[in-house]
């Protein structure tokens, strides 16, 4: 069997190798698709898996046991990064406008732009240094800006899955998924125990599609 996809809707189409070069209707949208691929489904899946592994940061890759099967691997959604950067510069422009109107000089405008650029750089590196991996036995969460830390929990110990949707997440149709182990693993107590991600027995995967995460936990 070989595999192609519809250029219009992205629907995957499996077909016999004898059909290569022929035109068929997409079963999803009816668009005419020319079957051009010569790769088998297993070859395509292997290529996708190799690409996924190649994108994993080295510091995480070294922690994964070769016997573990990687089920999910990703950074937070790139759309959330873009929106945050836009909001930083938009806020800067809003603050700079009355200063410019007051005629206080370009030095203040340059200062606003410089601070915005620094904020955007910090947001970018926080996104770049955040990475999530779910294997068949563990969940890895890497995060940080200047100091990068990695948190690992065993999937078999997860008892509570909480899904939170903030204002920005709602715009982008994303969620934050918190995975908590039994008793929070002896984590923080008091008021800090109610803050997602601060307890030692939990990890939070932010700006993700919740169904892509929770389907890996039985």
N, C-alpha and C positions, 0 to 999 in steps of 0.2 A: 504493500500500500504506500501511496505517496500523499503529500499534503500541500495544499495551496491555501490562499485566503482571498476574500473579496476585497477589492481595492476601495469599494464604496462604504461598506459597513464593518469590515474587519473580520467577518465570520470565517472561521477555519473550515476548509472543505477537504475531506479525505476522498481519495479516488484510486482506482487501479492504475498501474503504470501504463497500461495500454491506452488510457484516456489522455495521456500527455499531448498537448497541442490542440486539443478539442475545446470547443466553447460550450459552457453549461450555464444554467441559471443558478444564481446564488439561492440556496434554500431559505435564507433569511429575508433578503430584500428583493430578489428577482433580477438583480443586476447581472448582465452577461459577463462571465469570468472565463478567461483563457487559462487552461491548466498548463502551467509552464514548468513547475518544479519537478525535479527528478529525485529529490530527497525523500527518504522514508520518514514516517512519523517518529520512529525511534532516533533517527539521525538528527532530526530537527529538535527533539526534546533534549538530546545530548548536547547539541550546540547551544541551546538556551541555558542549560545547566552550567556548561563551561563558561558562558558569558557572565552568568550570575556569580560564579565563584571568583572570576577574575576581577570583579568589582568590589569584592570584600576587602576592607583594609587589612594590611598584613598583621597588625597587632591582634586582630580578631581571628584571622585565619589560623594563626599559630595555636589558638586555644581550642579549635574544633578537632575532635577526635576523627581520624580518617574513617572510622566505622559509622560515624553519625551521618544521617541523611538530612541535607538542608532542605527545609520545607518553604522557608520564606527568608528573603534577604533584601533589605532596602533602607535607604535614608528616609527621613520625613518627606512628605510631598514637596516637590520643587515649587509648586504653585504657591505654597504657604511662604516660602522664602521670598519669592518675587513680590507677593503682596506686602510682606513686612517691610521690605526695602522701599517700596513705593510709599507706604504710610510714613516711614521715617522722613523722606524728602518732602512729602506733602505737609507734614507737621512743621518742618523747617520753613517751608515757603509761607505757611500761614503765620508763623511767628515773625518772619522777616518782613512781611508786607507792611505792618504798621511802623516798623523801624525805618523802612525806606520812605514811607509817606512823611514821616517826621523829619526827614532830611538829616539823620544822624550820621550819615556817611557809609561808605562801602565796607569799612572795616568790620562793622557789625554783621553785614551780610556775609562776608567771607568767613567770619567766625561761625555763623549758623551753618554754612555749607560744609565747613571743616568738621564741625561736630556731627553733622548728618553723615558725612563720609565715614567717620570713625564708627558711628553707630551701625552703619550698613556693613562695614567690614567685620565687626563683632558678630552681627547676626549671621553673616555668611559663614564664618568659621565655626560658629555654634552649630549651624546646619551641617556643614561638612564633617564635623567631628562627631555627629550623632549618627549611629547606625544600629539597625535592629536585625537580629538573626534568630530564627526559630528552627531548631532541628527536631528530630524525632524524640529527643530526650531532654533538651535544655533550651532556655531562652537567654539570649545575650543582648544586653543594652549598653552601648557605648555612648558617652556624652561628655560635654565639657567645652570650654573655650581655650583657656591657657593650660589648665590641668585636665587632662582627659582621663576619665575613669571608666571601668567596665564592670557591670553587674551581671551575675549569672544566677539563674534559679532553675531548679529541676522542674520539668513540666508536671511530673507526677505529684508534686507537692502543692500545685496551684489549686486553690479551693474557691476563690472568688474572682470573677472577671467583671470589672466596672467600666462602663463606657460613658465618657463625658464629652459634651459638644459645646465648645465656647462660641463666641460671636463670630470670630474669624473662621473657625472650623465650619460653622453653619453656612457661611457664604460659599466655602469651597467644597462642601459636602464631605468633610473629613471628621475624624473623631480622635480622642485620646483614649487609649485602652490601658487600664491599670490591671495588672495581674498580681494577686495577693496570695501568699502561702498561709498555711494554718498558723494562727496566732501571730501573724506578721513576723515570724522568725525572731521574736524577742526584740522587736524594733523600738522606735521612739515611743515615749509615753506622754501623757498630758496633751496639751493643745497641738503639739507637732504630730501626734498620731492621726489627726484628722486632715493633714495636708498631704495630698496625693504625691507619691514618689519619695517621701522623706523617710518612710519606715524601711527598715533593713530587709523585711520579708516581702517587699513588693517592687515591681518595676513598672514604668509607664512608657508606652509607645505612643508618641505624640504625632499629630498631623498625619494620620494613616486612615485607610478605609477599614472600618471595624470588621466587616465580613471577611476581608482578606486575612485577618489576624485570628479571630476566634474559631474559624473553621479547622484550625490545626490543633485545637485542644478538645479532647474527648471527655 
